[in-house]
Amino acid sequence: MKTQIIKIDPQNPEPGKISYCAKILRQGGLVAFPTETVYGLAANLSHKKAVERLNSVKKRTEGKPFSVHIAEKEKIEKYAMNLTPLVYKLIDKFWPGPLTLILPSPEGGTVGIRMPKNPIALRFIYEAGVPIVAPSANISGNSPPKNIDQVLKDLNGLIDLAIDGGPTELGLESTILDLTIEPPKILRKGAIDEKEIKKIIKNKTLLFVCTGNSCRSVMAQALLKKMLEERDDVEVLSAGTNAMMGMSVSASTQELLLKEDIDVSSRTAQMVSEMMLKKADLILVMEKTQENKILEKHPSVKNRLYLLKEFAGIEGSDLNIPDPIGSSEEVYQEVFNLIKEAVGKIAAMI
């Protein structure tokens, strides 16, 4: 068998060429392709003979697990289960990129998942539309290939197609992190430094949510960040359930925070995103309406979602913190004082 070689521009992958390569893969062919780490050898996981042939061509140890490659972060939920905030923090930080995560599989056991950072790889995986496994494109035991010549040295004539996307960016294999054990364990050192991963594992993420993300949640975020400024293990975010993207922080909020030596003049409003909610260890909202709105779309965060006053243990019949937009400076000051009290209690807990 002759291996077909197709050269693809790594910066602007040609759609027609990508579609052709994806079709070969879907039909059961073996396709070598570039990632940012090393070249991978792709097979359609749902095509039994293709996977058997992949094992044979690589002379791979029987039963050695494969990693699934995906082109969109949300696809992780298709192949893994019991996903924790830590999983989302890691993929938010390192994907697309050279990190393979070992996670619980819906079928039982574990599964490795990676989202490569390479335009050719991402478009090829997306276009294929089937689950893809892709160990390095070499005979087991040999050095992983960093360019097309090294791929062909081992596999020419053994695989159907090889995509020439030039030399790989990193030349190191992905770091493999097992999240099915406690504490998480690095199974293979790779392109991501162990210290970077340990920092994310150690960190906690706290998300404040209000409606417009122009006053209350900004106050809470800014105050807590200042109270914890000597710590580097807490990420503090804020967003709104109905924010106007790019809107400035209200003038009254800016003035109140300036009195605390906090400048938020360059900050703009943002909508709360699914990724923010999923990676947050703690979500604190200002009113019951925001709590209900979040739970309506994302019920899985229920055990991490609280009203700010409720979580801080501030007593009173009304647990809501009212929206001061359009109100007097006195109302803004009252809301600010209440949020500062609550945030102070939370800072002492963390």
C-alpha positions as CSV (number, residue, x, y, z in Angstrom):
1,M,0.0,0.0,0.0
2,K,1.2,3.5,-0.8
3,T,0.8,6.2,1.8
4,Q,-0.8,9.3,0.3
5,I,0.8,12.6,1.4
6,I,-1.2,15.9,1.4
7,K,0.4,19.2,2.2
8,I,-1.8,21.6,4.2
9,D,-1.0,25.2,5.1
10,P,-0.7,25.2,9.0
11,Q,-1.8,28.8,9.3
12,N,-4.8,28.6,6.8
13,P,-5.8,25.0,6.3
14,E,-7.5,24.5,3.0
15,P,-11.2,23.3,3.7
16,G,-11.3,21.0,0.7
17,K,-8.1,19.2,1.7
18,I,-9.3,18.9,5.3
19,S,-12.7,17.4,4.1
20,Y,-10.9,14.8,2.0
21,C,-8.7,13.7,4.9
22,A,-11.6,13.6,7.3
23,K,-13.5,11.4,4.8
24,I,-10.6,8.9,4.7
25,L,-10.7,8.7,8.5
26,R,-14.4,8.2,8.7
27,Q,-14.2,5.3,6.3
28,G,-11.7,3.5,8.5
29,G,-8.4,4.8,7.1
30,L,-5.4,5.7,9.3
31,V,-4.3,9.3,9.0
32,A,-1.2,10.9,10.4
33,F,-1.7,14.6,11.3
34,P,0.2,17.4,13.1
35,T,-0.5,18.7,16.5
36,E,1.4,21.3,18.5
37,T,3.2,18.5,20.3
38,V,4.1,15.7,17.9
39,Y,2.4,14.1,14.9
40,G,-0.5,11.8,15.8
41,L,-2.0,8.8,14.1
42,A,-5.7,9.1,13.9
43,A,-8.3,6.3,13.7
44,N,-12.1,6.3,13.9
45,L,-12.9,4.9,17.4
46,S,-16.3,3.7,16.2
47,H,-14.7,1.7,13.4
48,K,-13.5,-1.6,15.0
49,K,-11.2,-2.7,12.2
50,A,-9.6,0.7,12.1
51,V,-8.7,0.5,15.8
52,E,-7.4,-3.0,15.4
53,R,-5.3,-1.9,12.5
54,L,-4.0,1.0,14.5
55,N,-2.8,-1.3,17.2
56,S,-1.2,-3.6,14.6
57,V,0.6,-0.8,12.7
58,K,2.0,0.7,15.8
59,K,2.9,-2.7,17.3
60,R,1.1,-1.4,20.4
61,T,0.7,-3.4,23.6
62,E,-2.6,-5.2,23.7
63,G,-5.2,-3.4,25.8
64,K,-3.2,-0.2,26.2
65,P,-5.7,2.7,26.4
66,F,-6.1,5.4,23.7
67,S,-6.9,9.1,24.3
68,V,-9.8,10.6,22.5
69,H,-9.1,13.9,20.6
70,I,-11.8,16.6,20.5
71,A,-12.0,20.0,18.7
72,E,-14.5,21.7,21.2
73,K,-14.2,22.0,25.0
74,E,-17.8,21.1,25.6
75,K,-17.3,17.7,23.9
76,I,-15.6,16.5,27.0
77,E,-19.0,15.9,28.5
78,K,-19.7,13.4,25.7
79,Y,-16.8,11.1,26.7
80,A,-16.4,11.7,30.4
81,M,-18.6,11.9,33.5
82,N,-18.5,13.3,37.1
83,L,-16.7,16.4,35.9
84,T,-15.7,18.7,38.8
85,P,-14.9,22.4,38.8
86,L,-11.2,21.4,38.7
87,V,-11.7,19.8,35.3
88,Y,-13.2,23.0,33.9
89,K,-10.4,25.1,35.5
90,L,-7.8,23.0,33.8
91,I,-9.4,23.0,30.3
92,D,-10.2,26.7,30.6
93,K,-6.5,27.3,31.3
94,F,-4.8,24.8,29.1
95,W,-7.1,23.8,26.2
96,P,-6.6,23.9,23.4
97,G,-3.1,22.7,24.4
98,P,-0.8,19.9,25.4
99,L,-2.7,18.5,28.3
100,T,-4.3,15.1,28.3
101,L,-6.8,14.5,31.2
102,I,-7.7,11.0,32.5
103,L,-11.3,11.0,33.6
104,P,-14.1,8.6,34.5
105,S,-15.8,7.1,31.5
106,P,-19.6,6.7,31.2
107,E,-18.9,3.1,30.1
108,G,-17.0,2.4,33.3
109,G,-13.2,2.7,33.7
110,T,-11.4,5.7,32.5
111,V,-10.8,7.7,29.4
112,G,-8.0,10.1,28.3
113,I,-9.1,13.3,26.5
114,R,-7.2,16.0,24.7
115,M,-7.9,19.1,22.7
116,P,-4.8,19.9,20.6
117,K,-3.7,23.5,19.8
118,N,-3.1,23.2,16.1
119,P,-5.3,24.7,13.3
120,I,-5.0,21.6,11.1
121,A,-5.7,19.2,13.9
122,L,-8.7,21.1,15.2
123,R,-10.3,21.4,11.8
124,F,-9.5,17.8,10.9
125,I,-11.1,16.5,14.1
126,Y,-14.1,18.8,13.8
127,E,-14.7,17.9,10.2
128,A,-14.4,14.1,10.8
129,G,-17.4,14.2,13.1
130,V,-16.6,10.9,14.7
131,P,-14.7,10.0,17.9
132,I,-11.0,10.0,17.1
133,V,-8.2,8.2,18.9
134,A,-4.7,9.4,18.1
135,P,-1.5,8.1,19.7
136,S,1.8,9.4,18.3
137,A,2.5,8.5,14.7
138,N,5.4,6.1,15.2
139,I,6.1,2.5,15.9
140,S,5.8,1.9,19.7
141,G,9.1,2.4,21.4
142,N,10.5,4.8,18.7
143,S,10.8,8.6,19.2
144,P,7.5,10.5,18.5
145,P,7.7,12.3,15.1
146,K,8.1,16.1,15.0
147,N,7.8,16.4,11.2
148,I,6.4,14.5,8.2
149,D,9.8,12.8,7.3
150,Q,9.9,11.2,10.8
151,V,6.3,10.0,10.3
152,L,7.1,8.3,7.0
153,K,10.3,6.8,8.3
154,D,8.2,4.5,10.5
155,L,4.9,4.4,8.8
156,N,5.3,4.9,5.0
157,G,3.3,2.2,3.3
158,L,1.5,1.2,6.5
159,I,-1.1,4.0,6.7
160,D,-3.5,5.5,4.2
161,L,-2.7,9.2,4.5
162,A,-0.3,11.6,6.1
163,I,-0.9,15.3,6.4
164,D,2.2,17.4,6.0
165,G,1.6,20.4,8.2
166,G,5.2,21.3,8.7
167,P,7.3,20.8,11.9
168,T,5.4,20.7,15.2
169,E,5.5,23.8,17.4
170,L,6.6,22.1,20.7
171,G,8.2,18.7,19.8
172,L,7.2,17.4,23.2
173,E,4.3,15.0,24.0
174,S,1.4,16.2,26.0
175,T,1.4,16.1,29.8
176,I,-0.9,13.4,31.1
177,L,-2.8,14.1,34.3
178,D,-5.0,11.5,36.1
179,L,-8.0,13.1,37.7
180,T,-9.6,9.8,38.8
181,I,-7.4,9.6,41.8
182,E,-6.9,11.9,44.8
183,P,-4.6,13.8,44.8
184,P,-4.4,14.1,41.0
185,K,-1.3,12.5,39.6
186,I,0.9,13.3,36.5
187,L,1.4,10.1,34.7
188,R,3.6,11.5,32.0
189,K,5.6,14.7,32.1
190,G,5.3,16.7,28.9
191,A,4.9,20.2,27.4
192,I,3.1,21.7,30.4
193,D,5.2,22.3,33.5
194,E,4.2,20.4,36.6
195,K,4.2,23.7,38.6
196,E,1.6,25.3,36.4
197,I,-0.7,22.3,36.8
198,K,-0.2,22.2,40.6
199,K,-1.1,25.9,40.8
200,I,-4.4,25.3,39.1
201,I,-5.1,22.3,41.3
202,K,-4.5,24.3,44.4
203,N,-6.5,27.4,43.3
204,K,-10.1,28.1,44.2
205,T,-12.4,30.0,42.0
206,L,-15.2,32.3,43.4
207,L,-17.8,33.9,41.1
208,F,-20.0,36.8,42.1
209,V,-23.1,37.3,40.0
210,C,-25.6,40.2,39.8
211,T,-27.9,41.3,37.0
212,G,-25.9,43.9,34.9
213,N,-22.3,43.4,36.3
214,S,-21.9,47.1,36.6
215,C,-22.3,47.6,40.4
216,R,-23.0,44.9,43.0
217,S,-20.9,42.0,41.6
218,V,-18.1,44.4,40.7
219,M,-18.1,45.8,44.2
220,A,-17.9,42.3,45.7
221,Q,-15.2,41.1,43.3
222,A,-13.0,44.2,43.8
223,L,-13.3,44.2,47.5
224,L,-12.5,40.5,47.9
225,K,-9.5,40.7,45.5
226,K,-8.2,43.6,47.7
227,M,-8.7,41.7,50.9
228,L,-6.9,38.6,49.4
229,E,-4.3,40.6,47.5
230,E,-1.4,38.8,49.3
231,R,-2.7,35.4,48.2
232,D,-2.3,33.8,44.8
233,D,-4.5,30.8,45.3
234,V,-7.9,32.4,44.8
235,E,-9.4,33.5,41.5
236,V,-12.2,36.0,41.9
237,L,-14.6,36.6,39.0
238,S,-17.8,38.6,38.5
239,A,-20.5,38.6,35.8
240,G,-24.1,39.4,35.2
241,T,-27.2,37.3,34.2
242,N,-28.4,40.1,31.9
243,A,-25.2,42.2,31.3
244,M,-24.7,44.6,28.4
245,M,-21.3,43.4,27.1
246,G,-18.7,46.2,27.2
247,M,-20.8,48.5,29.4
248,S,-18.7,50.6,31.9
249,V,-19.0,50.2,35.7
250,S,-21.5,52.7,37.1
251,A,-20.0,56.0,38.2
252,S,-21.3,55.6,41.7
253,T,-19.6,52.2,42.0
254,Q,-16.3,53.6,40.7
255,E,-16.4,56.5,43.2
256,L,-17.1,54.1,46.2
257,L,-14.3,51.8,45.2
258,L,-11.9,54.6,44.7
259,K,-12.3,55.5,48.4
260,E,-11.0,52.0,49.0
261,D,-8.0,52.7,46.6
262,I,-9.5,50.4,44.0
263,D,-9.7,51.6,40.4
264,V,-12.3,49.8,38.2
265,S,-12.6,52.5,35.5
266,S,-11.2,50.2,32.8
267,R,-13.5,47.3,33.7
268,T,-16.5,46.4,31.5
269,A,-19.5,44.3,32.0
270,Q,-19.7,40.6,30.9
271,M,-22.4,38.0,30.8
272,V,-22.0,35.0,33.1
273,S,-20.8,32.1,30.9
274,E,-21.3,28.4,31.2
275,M,-17.5,27.9,31.7
276,M,-17.5,30.4,34.6
277,L,-20.3,28.5,36.3
278,K,-18.7,25.1,35.8
279,K,-15.3,26.0,37.0
280,A,-16.4,28.0,40.0
281,D,-16.0,26.3,43.4
282,L,-18.4,28.9,44.9
283,I,-21.1,31.0,43.1
284,L,-22.5,33.9,45.1
285,V,-25.5,35.9,43.7
286,M,-27.2,39.1,45.0
287,E,-30.8,38.1,44.6
288,K,-33.1,35.1,44.4
289,T,-34.0,36.0,40.8
290,Q,-30.4,35.5,39.7
291,E,-30.2,32.2,41.6
292,N,-33.3,31.0,39.8
293,K,-32.1,32.1,36.4
294,I,-28.8,30.2,36.8
295,L,-30.5,27.0,38.1
296,E,-33.0,27.0,35.3
297,K,-30.2,26.6,32.7
298,H,-27.5,24.9,34.9
299,P,-29.1,22.8,37.6
300,S,-25.8,20.9,38.2
301,V,-24.3,23.9,40.1
302,K,-27.0,23.9,42.8
303,N,-24.7,22.7,45.5
304,R,-22.2,25.5,44.8
305,L,-24.7,28.4,44.5
306,Y,-25.8,30.7,47.3
307,L,-27.1,34.1,48.0
308,L,-24.3,36.3,49.2
309,K,-26.0,37.3,52.4
310,E,-27.0,33.8,53.1
311,F,-23.5,32.3,52.7
312,A,-21.9,35.1,54.7
313,G,-24.4,34.4,57.6
314,I,-25.8,37.9,57.7
315,E,-29.1,37.7,59.5
316,G,-32.3,39.4,58.4
317,S,-35.7,38.5,56.9
318,D,-34.6,39.6,53.4
319,L,-31.6,37.8,52.0
320,N,-31.6,39.8,48.8
321,I,-29.2,42.7,48.1
322,P,-31.1,45.2,46.1
323,D,-29.9,46.7,42.8
324,P,-28.9,50.3,43.4
325,I,-29.0,51.3,39.7
326,G,-30.9,54.6,39.3
327,S,-31.0,55.2,43.0
328,S,-29.5,57.9,45.2
329,E,-25.9,58.0,46.5
330,E,-27.2,57.0,49.9
331,V,-28.7,53.8,48.6
332,Y,-25.5,53.0,46.8
333,Q,-23.6,53.5,50.0
334,E,-26.0,51.2,51.9
335,V,-25.6,48.5,49.3
336,F,-21.8,49.0,49.3
337,N,-21.6,48.7,53.1
338,L,-23.7,45.5,53.1
339,I,-21.6,43.9,50.4
340,K,-18.4,44.9,52.2
341,E,-19.6,43.3,55.4
342,A,-20.5,40.1,53.6
343,V,-17.3,40.0,51.6
344,G,-15.3,40.5,54.8
345,K,-16.9,37.5,56.4
346,I,-16.2,35.4,53.2
347,A,-12.5,36.5,53.1
348,A,-12.1,35.2,56.7
349,M,-13.6,31.8,55.6
350,I,-11.4,31.2,52.6
